[in-house]
Amino acid sequence: MTAGLKALTARGRSFVASGLAALLCALILGEHDLLRIGVLITALPLVAALVVARTRYRLSCARLLTPSRCEVGAEATVTLRLENVTRLPTGLLLIEDTVPFALGARPRFMLDRVEARGVREVDYRVRSDLRGRFAVGPLTVRIADPFGLVELTRAFTATDTLVVVPHVVPLPQVRLSGEWTGGGDSRTRSIASAGDDDVAPREYRHGDDLRRVHWRSTARRGELMVRREEQQRQSRGALLLDTRRFGHRGEGPRSSFEVAVSAAASIGTHLAQGGLGLRLVTDQGAVHLADSGGWSLLDTLAVVRQSGARTLDSGVSTLRQGGGDGLVIAVLGAVDAAEAKSLAKLRHGTMTGVAVMLDIPRWDQHDPDPGELEQARAARAVLTAAGWRIVRLAPGGSLAAVWPDAAQRGRMSFTGGVV
């Protein structure tokens, strides 16, 4: 009731003041009819406050994001479900959801009277040109009586998260190699390539699937034997993303950094779909992924930010310590010959190295600095000489158009400019 009285509108307070004045005049003048009018005018906002206050705690809200993860520039639909769980109908409802500025203006809706146990659903769309994790909610509901005497505000606590991931470009199939690694009971035997009699069984262990019981060996040995697990093999690779603020140009969605993040997301998704076990490394070191690619990679790249590092030393050191990567793909900003030499040393044996090099000297500049152009040429020459495959991505260029050059060893390719 106290909350309801505090929520009296200007009209409601005017009714109370008028009613009290009418009561006072009725007592002074002895007018019984005026007394009745004063009681009615005073009681009306008080009754409205009581009804609204009871309604306040009897509403439930649910929110659904479809999808809960979307690309930069794509739209997501937010569905709000408001239920009146009391036996009393509500008055007029004004609902407002809380969304970050990056997702647009706050949506507001007006709902008429919601009957007892009634449900109302409304939806709206959000979109963002920025990557990130955005909290949607909480929902604010303003409850008003039919006469507009009381307006009570209630804020729900529930929020949901919308993940805006980098733009992913479909890439054509390119033949790349990677080191095959795996686990299991044997690195040489495989049920897929051996007959049932040729499988080397082992003793049954607690937790083994009974469907793997090898009955012939069990009968021969007199104890329960099971087939060895088939060797699981997975191609491994590493993705190096240059996040140095020093190595990028431009601001906003068209900056070289955002293009690099989108390129890393596109390449990582493409390789993960091909079964590559991928790990992510930046100039800051290794980045933990919940799985070897897919959505975990995109979720991580959704929140990656530029670093203050000046070199790639930490990232290169992490790649060197990890070892066992049959494929290393580096998405690079501005690098000089010394950094290129450090990267070049990572390639050994049959390892495949692919460098996606953004044309930083020409990014947001009409007249590139000749010194920067020469530095970029020297870096490409060092990597090419070491057997790295160079994919050059110019401002406004399409990664899908130049990605096939990742299969061309020692060949420099570009779009929109001359090397």
C-alpha positions as CSV (number, residue, x, y, z in Angstrom):
1,M,0.0,0.0,0.0
2,T,2.8,2.4,0.9
3,A,4.4,1.7,-2.5
4,G,1.1,2.4,-4.2
5,L,0.7,5.8,-2.4
6,K,4.2,6.8,-3.4
7,A,3.3,5.9,-7.0
8,L,0.4,8.4,-7.2
9,T,0.4,10.4,-10.4
10,A,-0.3,14.1,-10.6
11,R,-3.9,13.3,-11.2
12,G,-4.0,10.9,-8.3
13,R,-2.5,13.5,-5.9
14,S,-5.0,16.1,-7.2
15,F,-7.8,13.7,-6.4
16,V,-6.6,13.2,-2.9
17,A,-6.1,17.0,-2.3
18,S,-9.6,17.7,-3.7
19,G,-11.2,15.0,-1.7
20,L,-9.6,16.3,1.6
21,A,-10.6,19.8,0.8
22,A,-14.2,18.6,0.1
23,L,-14.2,16.7,3.4
24,L,-13.0,19.8,5.3
25,C,-15.6,22.0,3.7
26,A,-18.3,19.5,4.4
27,L,-17.4,19.4,8.1
28,I,-17.3,23.2,8.4
29,L,-20.5,23.8,6.4
30,G,-22.4,20.6,7.6
31,E,-23.1,19.5,4.1
32,H,-23.7,15.7,4.1
33,D,-23.8,15.5,0.2
34,L,-20.5,17.2,0.0
35,L,-19.1,14.8,2.6
36,R,-20.1,11.9,0.5
37,I,-18.5,13.4,-2.6
38,G,-15.3,14.1,-0.6
39,V,-15.2,10.5,0.7
40,L,-15.6,9.2,-2.9
41,I,-12.9,11.4,-4.4
42,T,-10.5,10.6,-1.6
43,A,-11.1,6.9,-1.6
44,L,-10.8,6.4,-5.4
45,P,-7.0,6.9,-5.6
46,L,-6.5,5.0,-2.4
47,V,-8.4,2.0,-3.8
48,A,-6.5,2.3,-7.0
49,A,-3.2,2.3,-5.1
50,L,-4.2,-0.8,-3.2
51,V,-5.1,-2.7,-6.4
52,V,-2.0,-1.7,-8.2
53,A,0.2,-2.5,-5.2
54,R,-1.2,-6.0,-5.1
55,T,-0.7,-6.5,-8.9
56,R,3.0,-5.4,-8.6
57,Y,4.3,-8.7,-7.3
58,R,2.2,-11.0,-9.3
59,L,3.6,-10.6,-12.8
60,S,6.2,-13.0,-14.4
61,C,8.4,-12.3,-17.3
62,A,10.4,-14.5,-19.7
63,R,12.7,-13.5,-22.5
64,L,13.8,-15.4,-25.6
65,L,16.6,-14.4,-28.0
66,T,16.4,-15.9,-31.5
67,P,19.2,-16.5,-32.2
68,S,21.2,-16.0,-29.1
69,R,24.3,-15.7,-31.2
70,C,24.5,-13.7,-34.4
71,E,27.0,-12.1,-36.8
72,V,27.9,-8.5,-37.0
73,G,25.2,-6.6,-38.8
74,A,22.7,-9.4,-38.5
75,E,19.4,-9.1,-36.7
76,A,18.2,-11.0,-33.7
77,T,14.6,-11.2,-32.4
78,V,13.8,-10.7,-28.7
79,T,10.5,-12.1,-27.6
80,L,9.0,-10.9,-24.3
81,R,6.4,-13.0,-22.5
82,L,4.5,-11.3,-19.7
83,E,2.1,-13.3,-17.6
84,N,-0.4,-12.1,-15.1
85,V,-0.4,-14.9,-12.4
86,T,-3.1,-13.4,-10.2
87,R,-6.9,-13.6,-10.3
88,L,-7.2,-9.9,-10.7
89,P,-6.9,-8.2,-14.1
90,T,-4.2,-5.6,-14.5
91,G,-4.5,-2.1,-15.6
92,L,-2.6,-0.4,-18.4
93,L,1.0,-1.7,-18.7
94,L,3.9,0.2,-20.2
95,I,6.9,-2.1,-20.6
96,E,10.4,-1.1,-21.5
97,D,13.3,-3.4,-22.0
98,T,16.9,-2.5,-21.3
99,V,19.3,-2.8,-24.2
100,P,22.9,-1.5,-24.7
101,F,23.3,1.5,-26.9
102,A,25.1,-0.7,-29.5
103,L,21.9,-2.6,-30.0
104,G,19.7,0.4,-30.6
105,A,17.1,2.4,-28.8
106,R,15.2,1.0,-25.8
107,P,12.0,-0.7,-27.0
108,R,8.7,0.4,-25.4
109,F,5.3,-1.2,-25.6
110,M,1.8,-0.4,-24.3
111,L,-0.3,-3.3,-23.2
112,D,-4.0,-3.0,-22.4
113,R,-5.7,-4.7,-19.5
114,V,-4.3,-8.2,-19.0
115,E,-6.9,-10.6,-17.8
116,A,-6.5,-13.0,-14.9
117,R,-3.9,-15.7,-15.8
118,G,-3.5,-13.9,-19.1
119,V,-0.4,-13.9,-21.2
120,R,0.9,-11.3,-23.6
121,E,3.8,-11.6,-26.0
122,V,5.7,-8.9,-27.8
123,D,8.8,-9.0,-29.8
124,Y,11.3,-6.6,-31.2
125,R,14.5,-6.7,-33.3
126,V,18.1,-5.7,-32.4
127,R,21.3,-5.5,-34.4
128,S,24.8,-4.4,-33.8
129,D,27.7,-3.3,-36.0
130,L,30.1,-4.1,-33.2
131,R,31.3,-7.4,-31.9
132,G,30.8,-8.3,-28.2
133,R,28.7,-9.8,-25.5
134,F,25.7,-7.7,-24.7
135,A,23.3,-8.0,-21.8
136,V,19.6,-7.6,-22.7
137,G,17.4,-6.6,-19.8
138,P,16.2,-6.3,-17.2
139,L,12.6,-5.5,-18.1
140,T,10.8,-2.5,-16.6
141,V,7.0,-2.5,-16.2
142,R,5.0,0.5,-15.3
143,I,1.6,-0.5,-14.0
144,A,-1.2,2.0,-14.2
145,D,-4.9,1.9,-13.1
146,P,-7.7,2.6,-15.6
147,F,-8.1,6.1,-14.3
148,G,-4.5,7.1,-14.5
149,L,-4.3,7.8,-10.7
150,V,-1.5,5.4,-9.9
151,E,1.6,4.4,-11.9
152,L,3.9,1.9,-10.3
153,T,7.3,0.8,-11.7
154,R,8.6,-2.7,-11.4
155,A,12.0,-3.8,-12.6
156,F,12.7,-7.5,-13.2
157,T,16.1,-8.9,-12.5
158,A,16.5,-11.5,-15.2
159,T,18.8,-10.7,-18.1
160,D,19.9,-12.6,-21.2
161,T,23.1,-12.4,-23.2
162,L,23.4,-11.7,-26.9
163,V,26.7,-12.7,-28.5
164,V,27.6,-10.8,-31.6
165,V,30.4,-12.7,-33.4
166,P,32.6,-11.5,-36.3
167,H,31.4,-11.7,-39.8
168,V,32.2,-15.2,-41.3
169,V,33.0,-15.4,-45.0
170,P,32.5,-18.8,-46.7
171,L,35.8,-19.9,-48.1
172,P,36.5,-22.2,-51.0
173,Q,38.1,-25.6,-50.4
174,V,41.9,-25.4,-50.4
175,R,44.2,-28.3,-49.9
176,L,46.1,-27.7,-46.6
177,S,48.0,-30.2,-44.5
178,G,48.3,-30.8,-40.8
179,E,50.0,-33.2,-38.4
180,W,47.8,-36.2,-37.6
181,T,47.7,-36.9,-33.9
182,G,45.3,-39.0,-31.8
183,G,44.7,-41.3,-28.8
184,G,43.3,-44.6,-28.0
185,D,44.8,-48.0,-27.0
186,S,46.9,-48.3,-30.1
187,R,48.6,-46.0,-32.5
188,T,49.0,-48.6,-35.2
189,R,45.9,-50.9,-35.1
190,S,42.6,-49.9,-36.4
191,I,39.4,-51.9,-36.4
192,A,38.4,-50.1,-39.6
193,S,41.4,-51.6,-41.4
194,A,41.7,-55.0,-39.7
195,G,39.5,-58.0,-39.7
196,D,37.6,-59.2,-36.6
197,D,40.1,-62.0,-36.0
198,D,43.1,-59.6,-36.4
199,V,42.0,-57.2,-33.7
200,A,44.3,-57.3,-30.7
201,P,42.0,-57.5,-27.7
202,R,42.8,-56.5,-24.1
203,E,41.3,-57.3,-20.6
204,Y,38.0,-55.9,-19.7
205,R,38.2,-52.7,-17.6
206,H,35.5,-51.2,-15.4
207,G,33.4,-48.9,-17.5
208,D,34.1,-50.5,-20.9
209,D,31.2,-50.7,-23.2
210,L,29.9,-54.3,-23.3
211,R,29.3,-54.0,-27.0
212,R,33.1,-54.1,-27.5
213,V,33.4,-57.5,-25.9
214,H,35.5,-59.9,-28.1
215,W,33.7,-63.2,-27.6
216,R,36.3,-65.4,-29.3
217,S,39.1,-64.1,-27.2
218,T,37.0,-64.3,-24.1
219,A,36.3,-68.0,-24.8
220,R,39.9,-68.7,-25.5
221,R,41.3,-66.8,-22.5
222,G,38.6,-67.7,-20.0
223,E,38.2,-64.1,-19.0
224,L,36.3,-61.1,-20.4
225,M,38.2,-59.5,-23.3
226,V,37.3,-56.3,-25.2
227,R,38.4,-54.9,-28.6
228,R,40.9,-52.1,-28.4
229,E,39.6,-48.6,-29.2
230,E,40.0,-47.6,-32.7
231,Q,42.8,-45.0,-33.1
232,Q,41.2,-41.6,-33.2
233,R,43.1,-39.2,-35.5
234,Q,42.7,-35.5,-35.8
235,S,44.6,-33.0,-37.8
236,R,46.1,-30.2,-35.7
237,G,46.8,-26.6,-36.5
238,A,47.3,-23.2,-34.9
239,L,45.8,-19.8,-35.8
240,L,47.8,-16.7,-34.9
241,L,46.0,-13.4,-34.7
242,D,47.9,-10.2,-34.6
243,T,46.0,-7.9,-32.1
244,R,48.6,-5.3,-31.7
245,R,47.2,-1.8,-31.8
246,F,50.6,-0.7,-33.2
247,G,50.1,-3.1,-36.2
248,H,46.7,-1.9,-37.4
249,R,45.1,1.1,-38.9
250,G,41.6,2.7,-39.0
251,E,38.6,2.8,-36.6
252,G,35.3,1.0,-36.5
253,P,34.0,-1.9,-38.5
254,R,36.2,-1.2,-41.5
255,S,39.4,-0.9,-39.6
256,S,42.2,-3.4,-40.4
257,F,41.8,-4.9,-36.9
258,E,38.1,-5.8,-37.4
259,V,39.0,-7.2,-40.9
260,A,41.7,-9.3,-39.3
261,V,39.3,-10.6,-36.7
262,S,36.7,-11.5,-39.4
263,A,39.4,-13.2,-41.4
264,A,40.5,-15.3,-38.4
265,A,36.9,-16.2,-37.7
266,S,36.3,-17.2,-41.3
267,I,39.5,-19.3,-41.6
268,G,39.0,-20.9,-38.2
269,T,35.4,-21.9,-39.0
270,H,36.4,-23.2,-42.4
271,L,39.1,-25.4,-41.0
272,A,37.0,-26.6,-38.0
273,Q,34.3,-27.7,-40.5
274,G,37.0,-29.8,-42.2
275,G,37.9,-31.6,-38.9
276,L,41.0,-29.6,-38.0
277,G,41.8,-29.4,-34.3
278,L,42.6,-25.7,-33.9
279,R,44.2,-23.6,-31.2
280,L,44.1,-19.9,-31.1
281,V,47.2,-17.8,-30.3
282,T,47.6,-14.0,-30.2
283,D,50.5,-11.7,-29.7
284,Q,49.7,-12.1,-26.0
285,G,50.1,-15.8,-26.0
286,A,47.7,-18.8,-26.1
287,V,43.9,-18.3,-25.8
288,H,41.8,-20.9,-24.1
289,L,39.1,-22.4,-26.2
290,A,36.3,-24.7,-24.8
291,D,36.7,-26.9,-27.9
292,S,38.9,-27.0,-31.0
293,G,37.0,-24.5,-33.0
294,G,33.5,-23.7,-34.1
295,W,31.3,-21.6,-31.8
296,S,34.0,-21.5,-29.1
297,L,36.4,-19.8,-31.4
298,L,33.7,-17.3,-32.6
299,D,32.7,-16.6,-29.0
300,T,36.3,-15.9,-28.1
301,L,36.8,-13.7,-31.1
302,A,33.6,-11.8,-30.3
303,V,35.3,-10.2,-27.3
304,V,38.9,-10.0,-28.4
305,R,40.4,-6.5,-28.1
306,Q,43.5,-4.8,-29.3
307,S,46.6,-5.1,-27.2
308,G,49.4,-2.7,-26.4
309,A,52.2,-5.1,-27.4
310,R,54.8,-3.9,-29.9
311,T,56.0,-7.3,-31.1
312,L,54.8,-10.8,-31.8
313,D,57.4,-12.4,-29.6
314,S,54.9,-13.9,-27.0
315,G,52.7,-15.4,-29.8
316,V,55.7,-16.8,-31.7
317,S,57.1,-18.2,-28.5
318,T,53.8,-19.9,-27.7
319,L,53.7,-21.5,-31.1
320,R,57.2,-22.7,-30.8
321,Q,56.6,-24.3,-27.4
322,G,53.4,-25.9,-28.5
323,G,55.0,-27.9,-31.3
324,G,53.2,-30.6,-33.2
325,D,51.2,-28.2,-35.3
326,G,51.1,-29.4,-38.9
327,L,49.6,-26.2,-40.0
328,V,50.1,-22.6,-38.8
329,I,48.0,-19.8,-40.2
330,A,49.0,-16.2,-39.2
331,V,46.6,-13.3,-39.7
332,L,49.0,-10.3,-39.6
333,G,48.9,-6.6,-39.4
334,A,52.1,-4.5,-40.0
335,V,55.2,-6.6,-39.6
336,D,58.8,-5.8,-40.4
337,A,61.6,-8.1,-41.6
338,A,62.8,-9.0,-38.1
339,E,59.3,-10.2,-37.0
340,A,59.0,-12.0,-40.3
341,K,62.3,-13.9,-39.7
342,S,61.0,-14.9,-36.2
343,L,57.8,-16.3,-37.8
344,A,59.7,-17.9,-40.7
345,K,61.7,-20.0,-38.2
346,L,58.5,-21.7,-37.0
347,R,58.2,-23.6,-40.3
348,H,60.1,-26.9,-40.2
349,G,59.8,-30.3,-41.9
350,T,56.5,-30.9,-43.4
351,M,54.7,-28.1,-41.5
352,T,52.6,-25.8,-43.7
353,G,52.7,-22.0,-42.9
354,V,50.2,-19.6,-44.4
355,A,50.5,-15.9,-43.7
356,V,47.4,-13.7,-44.4
357,M,49.0,-10.3,-44.6
358,L,46.8,-7.2,-44.5
359,D,48.0,-4.4,-46.7
360,I,48.4,-2.0,-43.7
361,P,50.4,0.8,-45.6
362,R,47.4,1.3,-47.9
363,W,44.8,1.1,-45.1
364,D,42.9,4.4,-44.9
365,Q,45.7,6.2,-46.6
366,H,45.6,7.8,-50.1
367,D,49.4,8.2,-50.3
368,P,51.1,5.2,-48.5
369,D,54.5,5.9,-46.9
370,P,57.3,4.5,-49.2
371,G,59.2,3.3,-46.2
372,E,56.2,1.3,-44.9
373,L,55.6,-0.2,-48.4
374,E,59.3,-1.3,-48.5
375,Q,59.0,-2.8,-45.0
376,A,56.0,-4.8,-46.0
377,R,57.7,-6.1,-49.2
378,A,60.7,-7.2,-47.1
379,A,58.5,-9.1,-44.7
380,R,56.7,-10.9,-47.5
381,A,60.0,-11.8,-49.1
382,V,61.4,-13.3,-45.9
383,L,58.3,-15.5,-45.3
384,T,58.2,-16.5,-49.0
385,A,61.8,-17.5,-48.9
386,A,61.2,-19.7,-45.9
387,G,58.4,-21.6,-47.7
388,W,55.4,-19.8,-46.3
389,R,52.4,-19.3,-48.5
390,I,51.4,-15.6,-48.7
391,V,47.9,-14.4,-49.0
392,R,47.7,-10.6,-49.3
393,L,44.5,-8.9,-48.4
394,A,44.1,-5.3,-49.5
395,P,41.6,-2.7,-48.1
396,G,38.1,-3.6,-49.5
397,G,39.4,-6.9,-50.8
398,S,37.6,-10.3,-50.4
399,L,39.2,-13.0,-48.4
400,A,37.3,-15.6,-50.3
401,A,38.8,-14.3,-53.6
402,V,42.4,-14.6,-52.4
403,W,42.1,-17.7,-50.1
404,P,42.9,-20.2,-52.9
405,D,46.4,-18.7,-53.0
406,A,47.0,-20.4,-49.6
407,A,47.6,-23.5,-51.7
408,Q,50.3,-21.8,-53.7
409,R,53.7,-22.3,-52.0
410,G,56.0,-19.3,-52.3
411,R,53.6,-17.3,-54.4
412,M,52.6,-13.8,-53.3
413,S,49.1,-12.8,-54.3
414,F,47.1,-9.6,-53.8
415,T,43.9,-7.8,-54.8
416,G,43.5,-4.1,-55.5
417,G,47.1,-3.1,-55.8
418,V,50.6,-3.9,-57.0
419,V,53.2,-5.7,-54.8
